[in-house]
Amino acid sequence: MKNKTKAVSIVLFLIVLIMLVSCGRKKAEWKGSIEQENGVTVVKNPKEPIYGEDVFSLEEELSIGEAEGREEYMFSQVGGIVVDEEERIYVADSKETHIKVFTQDGEYLKTIGRKGQGPGEFERVSGIQITYQKELIVFDMNIRRLSFFSPNGKFIKALSVSKLNPFRLNSNSKGNFLVQSVTLDLMNNQSISELKIYDSNLNYLLTIGAPVSGDIFNPFDPFFIWRLGNNNNIVYSYNKTYELRIYDSEGKIIKKIAKDYDPVRITEEEKKEAIEKFSPPSGTEFPKFKPAFNQFILDDEGRVFVQTFKRTEEGSYYYDVFDPEGKYIAKVLFRWKPRVWKNHKLYIIEEDEDGFQMIKRYKVMWKGKK
């Protein structure tokens, strides 16, 4: 009798275990769809992700920055970060108008550039990039110029991009330039944005998407966002709707990633702040809701992190995470905007209550990966 009771208990335990495993698998099921429409892969995602917020963990492993002490470790206003293949860290200081370079262990190496308009000098450091040729490119928006430096910081050449009217640009592995231009139509209070690709000699090749116009005085107007991804693919979105479009380097759309979402209402306080900041003409009406999302960033493994307008009372924003296939896998919180994902590491600019900035690097451990 005792053996029979024990056997029944074991069977019941196994049944419960199987049910728990099945439930776990059911919770991890993706409830979206993948279809082909006119040769384009269309990934449709539900509101809820596959996993919870514990999809990955972060472990701090490096901090660069001193409020007082050694000048080479102090930052006035960090405008950008890039990391090369040797994991050297390049930090653009917008206020000091130079770039500081650190080893992967956070040791200061050198400072590149200074304020001025001569060779290797900048009026404003608007963007930095490490090219596939391992050169450092510095974009100066004030004088519409690109400055090229070797890995050891030696100035190579300068290239004027004034005729392109650039707002933001990037270089792909072919040496072509992706240039976002913004033209202001002050008569109609409109801004017109376009994304075009030029070759290494700045000859026009093609346009990605369609021109996007927006109200200069309306900060809640939708706008387009783009990032250069793997294989020279371009992730592009006009955030009036929650849809990301993937274009290849030839300008052909190859994938769409869409997601259901709940729109975020614009508060009366936010409208008052916008009126004080932008001074719109009388009669300007703001929409009821914000765009579908704010921004997005890519990691080096093909994931997309979309910053939504939903946030906590402490100021942390929710990010929707999509895997390389386009499936919505998680919703995570970030107090600070992710800047660079490289080699399973995340780089962030963190700031304390006094405005002191530090560069932090975190080791990233994904669920189910060693």
C-alpha positions in Angstrom: 0.0 0.0 0.0 2.8 2.4 0.9 4.6 1.6 -2.4 1.4 2.2 -4.3 0.9 5.6 -2.6 4.5 6.5 -3.4 4.0 5.6 -7.0 0.8 7.7 -7.2 2.7 10.6 -5.7 5.5 10.3 -8.2 3.0 10.2 -11.1 1.2 13.3 -9.7 4.5 15.1 -9.4 5.4 14.3 -13.0 2.0 15.5 -14.2 2.3 18.8 -12.3 5.9 19.2 -13.6 4.8 18.6 -17.2 2.0 21.1 -16.7 4.4 23.8 -15.4 6.8 23.2 -18.2 3.9 23.4 -20.7 2.7 26.6 -19.2 6.1 28.1 -19.3 6.4 27.2 -22.9 3.0 28.6 -23.6 4.0 31.9 -22.0 7.1 32.1 -24.1 5.1 31.6 -27.3 5.2 34.4 -29.9 1.7 35.3 -30.9 2.5 37.4 -33.9 2.7 36.5 -37.6 5.2 36.6 -40.5 3.9 37.0 -44.0 5.1 37.8 -47.5 3.6 40.8 -49.2 4.8 41.7 -52.7 8.2 40.2 -51.9 8.6 42.0 -48.6 8.7 40.1 -45.3 6.1 41.5 -42.9 6.4 40.8 -39.2 3.4 41.7 -37.1 3.7 41.8 -33.4 1.2 41.8 -30.6 1.2 44.3 -27.7 2.8 41.9 -25.2 6.4 40.5 -25.6 7.5 36.9 -25.4 9.4 37.3 -22.2 9.3 39.5 -19.1 11.8 42.2 -18.0 14.4 39.6 -17.0 15.4 38.9 -20.6 18.9 40.1 -19.8 21.0 41.3 -16.9 23.6 44.1 -16.7 26.8 44.0 -14.7 28.9 47.2 -14.4 32.5 46.6 -15.3 33.9 50.0 -16.2 33.4 53.7 -15.2 35.3 56.6 -16.8 35.0 60.1 -15.4 36.1 62.3 -12.5 34.3 65.3 -11.1 37.6 66.6 -9.7 41.2 65.5 -10.3 42.9 64.6 -13.5 41.8 66.8 -16.4 42.1 64.0 -19.0 39.4 62.1 -17.1 36.9 65.0 -16.9 34.1 65.7 -19.3 32.2 69.0 -19.8 29.4 67.8 -22.1 29.6 64.3 -23.7 28.0 64.4 -27.1 28.7 60.9 -28.3 30.6 57.6 -27.9 32.0 55.1 -30.4 34.0 51.9 -29.8 36.4 50.4 -32.2 37.3 46.7 -32.8 40.0 46.9 -30.2 37.4 48.2 -27.8 39.1 51.6 -27.5 36.5 54.1 -26.4 36.2 57.5 -28.2 34.3 60.2 -26.3 33.2 63.4 -28.1 33.1 66.4 -25.8 30.8 69.0 -27.4 31.7 71.8 -25.1 35.4 71.3 -25.2 35.3 70.6 -28.9 37.6 67.5 -28.9 37.6 63.7 -28.7 39.2 61.8 -25.9 40.4 58.2 -26.5 40.6 55.5 -23.7 41.8 51.9 -23.7 39.3 49.1 -23.1 40.4 49.3 -19.4 39.5 53.0 -19.2 43.1 54.3 -19.4 43.5 57.7 -21.1 45.4 57.5 -24.4 45.1 60.8 -26.3 43.0 63.8 -27.2 42.1 64.3 -30.9 41.3 67.8 -32.3 40.7 71.2 -30.8 38.5 74.3 -31.4 39.2 76.0 -34.7 38.6 75.8 -38.4 42.0 74.6 -39.5 43.0 71.0 -40.5 42.1 68.6 -37.7 40.1 71.3 -35.8 36.4 71.6 -35.1 33.9 74.4 -34.5 31.4 71.8 -33.2 31.7 68.1 -32.8 28.2 67.0 -34.1 28.9 63.3 -34.6 31.7 60.7 -34.6 32.0 57.3 -36.3 34.6 54.5 -36.7 34.5 53.4 -40.3 35.0 49.9 -41.7 38.4 51.1 -42.8 39.1 51.8 -39.1 39.3 55.5 -39.6 37.7 58.0 -37.2 35.3 60.5 -38.9 34.2 63.6 -37.1 31.2 65.5 -38.4 31.2 69.3 -37.8 27.8 70.7 -38.4 28.8 74.3 -38.0 31.2 74.4 -40.9 29.6 71.4 -42.7 32.8 69.4 -42.8 34.0 65.8 -42.2 37.5 65.3 -40.7 39.2 61.9 -41.1 41.8 60.6 -38.6 43.9 57.4 -38.5 43.5 55.0 -35.6 46.5 56.7 -33.9 44.8 60.1 -34.1 46.7 61.5 -37.0 44.7 63.9 -39.2 44.3 62.5 -42.8 41.9 64.8 -44.7 38.8 67.0 -44.6 35.8 66.8 -46.8 33.2 69.6 -47.3 29.6 68.4 -47.2 28.1 71.9 -47.3 26.2 71.3 -50.5 24.4 68.3 -48.9 22.8 70.4 -46.1 23.5 67.5 -43.6 21.8 67.1 -40.3 23.1 63.7 -39.5 25.3 61.2 -41.5 27.0 57.9 -41.5 29.3 55.8 -43.6 28.7 52.2 -44.6 31.3 49.4 -45.5 31.2 50.4 -49.2 32.5 53.9 -48.3 29.1 55.4 -49.2 27.6 58.2 -47.1 24.1 58.1 -45.7 23.0 61.7 -45.3 19.9 63.0 -43.5 19.2 66.6 -44.7 16.8 69.1 -43.2 15.4 72.0 -45.1 13.4 74.8 -43.4 10.4 76.3 -45.1 10.0 79.3 -42.9 7.1 80.7 -45.0 5.0 77.7 -44.1 6.6 76.9 -40.7 7.6 73.5 -42.1 10.8 71.4 -42.0 11.5 68.8 -44.7 13.7 65.8 -44.0 15.2 63.4 -46.5 17.6 60.4 -46.3 19.9 60.1 -49.3 22.9 57.9 -50.2 26.1 59.4 -51.8 29.2 57.6 -53.0 32.7 58.4 -51.5 33.0 61.4 -53.8 29.6 62.7 -52.7 27.9 61.8 -56.0 24.2 61.2 -55.5 23.1 57.5 -55.7 19.6 57.1 -54.3 16.9 58.2 -51.8 15.6 56.1 -49.0 11.9 56.4 -48.3 10.0 59.6 -49.1 10.6 63.2 -47.9 9.0 63.9 -44.5 7.6 67.3 -43.5 6.8 68.6 -40.1 5.7 71.6 -38.2 8.7 73.6 -36.9 6.8 74.7 -33.8 5.2 71.4 -33.0 7.5 69.1 -30.9 4.8 66.4 -31.0 4.9 66.0 -34.8 6.0 62.6 -36.1 9.5 62.4 -37.6 11.6 59.9 -39.3 14.5 57.9 -37.6 17.1 55.7 -39.2 20.1 53.6 -38.2 22.7 51.8 -40.2 22.5 48.0 -39.4 24.3 44.8 -40.3 25.2 44.1 -43.9 24.7 47.8 -44.8 20.9 47.4 -44.2 19.1 50.5 -43.1 16.4 50.5 -40.4 14.1 53.3 -41.1 10.8 54.6 -39.6 8.4 57.4 -39.8 7.0 57.2 -36.2 3.5 58.3 -37.1 2.8 54.5 -36.9 4.6 51.7 -35.1 6.4 50.3 -38.1 10.1 49.8 -38.8 11.2 49.3 -42.4 14.4 47.5 -43.4 16.1 48.6 -46.6 19.1 47.0 -48.3 22.1 49.1 -49.5 20.4 49.4 -52.9 17.4 51.1 -51.4 15.0 48.1 -51.8 12.7 47.5 -48.9 13.1 43.9 -47.7 11.2 43.8 -44.3 8.6 45.5 -42.2 8.3 45.1 -38.5 5.0 46.3 -37.0 3.6 46.2 -33.4 0.3 46.9 -31.8 0.6 49.6 -29.1 -1.4 51.9 -26.8 -0.8 55.6 -27.8 0.4 57.9 -25.1 -1.7 61.0 -24.5 0.0 64.4 -24.4 -0.6 66.1 -21.0 -1.7 69.7 -20.6 1.5 70.4 -18.7 3.6 69.1 -21.7 1.6 71.4 -24.0 2.3 74.4 -21.8 6.0 73.6 -21.8 6.0 73.3 -25.6 4.3 76.7 -25.9 6.9 78.3 -23.6 9.8 76.7 -25.4 8.8 77.0 -29.1 6.4 80.0 -29.1 4.1 78.6 -31.8 1.9 81.0 -33.7 -1.6 81.6 -32.3 -4.1 79.0 -33.3 -1.5 76.1 -33.4 -3.2 72.9 -32.3 -1.3 70.1 -30.7 -2.4 66.5 -31.4 -4.0 64.4 -28.6 -1.3 61.7 -28.7 2.4 61.5 -29.1 4.0 59.6 -32.0 4.0 55.8 -31.8 7.5 55.8 -30.2 10.4 58.1 -29.6 13.7 56.6 -30.9 15.5 53.3 -31.5 19.0 51.9 -31.4 20.5 48.7 -32.8 23.0 46.3 -31.2 25.7 44.6 -33.1 23.7 41.3 -33.2 20.7 42.7 -35.0 18.4 43.4 -32.2 16.4 46.6 -32.2 15.7 48.6 -29.0 12.7 51.0 -29.4 12.4 53.8 -26.8 8.7 54.3 -26.1 7.1 57.3 -24.5 6.0 55.3 -21.5 8.2 55.9 -18.4 8.2 55.4 -14.7 7.8 58.2 -12.1 11.6 58.0 -11.5 12.3 58.9 -15.2 13.2 55.5 -16.6 11.8 54.7 -20.1 10.4 51.5 -21.4 12.1 50.0 -24.4 10.6 47.4 -26.7 13.2 44.8 -27.8 12.9 43.0 -31.1 15.1 40.1 -32.1 17.0 39.9 -35.5 14.0 38.2 -37.0 11.7 41.1 -35.9 9.9 39.4 -33.1 8.9 41.4 -30.0 10.8 39.6 -27.3 10.8 41.9 -24.3 10.0 45.2 -22.6 12.8 46.6 -20.5 13.6 49.7 -18.5 16.6 52.0 -18.9 17.3 55.0 -16.7 19.9 56.2 -19.2 19.7 56.0 -23.0 21.8 53.1 -24.4 24.5 54.5 -26.6 26.7 51.6 -27.9 26.2 47.8 -28.0 29.3 46.0 -28.9 30.7 42.5 -28.1 28.0 41.8 -25.5 28.7 45.1 -23.7 26.6 48.2 -23.3 28.0 51.7 -23.1 25.9 54.5 -21.5 26.4 58.2 -20.5 25.3 58.5 -16.9 24.8 61.8 -15.1 24.3 62.6 -11.4 22.2 65.4 -9.8 25.1 67.9 -10.2 25.3 67.3 -13.9 28.6 65.3 -13.6 28.9 62.9 -16.5 30.5 59.4 -16.6 30.9 56.8 -19.2 29.7 53.4 -17.9 30.2 50.0 -19.5 28.1 47.0 -18.6 28.5 43.4 -19.3 25.3 42.1 -20.9 24.1 38.6 -20.2 21.1 37.4 -22.3 18.6 34.9 -21.0 19.5 31.4 -22.1 23.0 32.4 -23.3 26.3 31.9 -21.6 
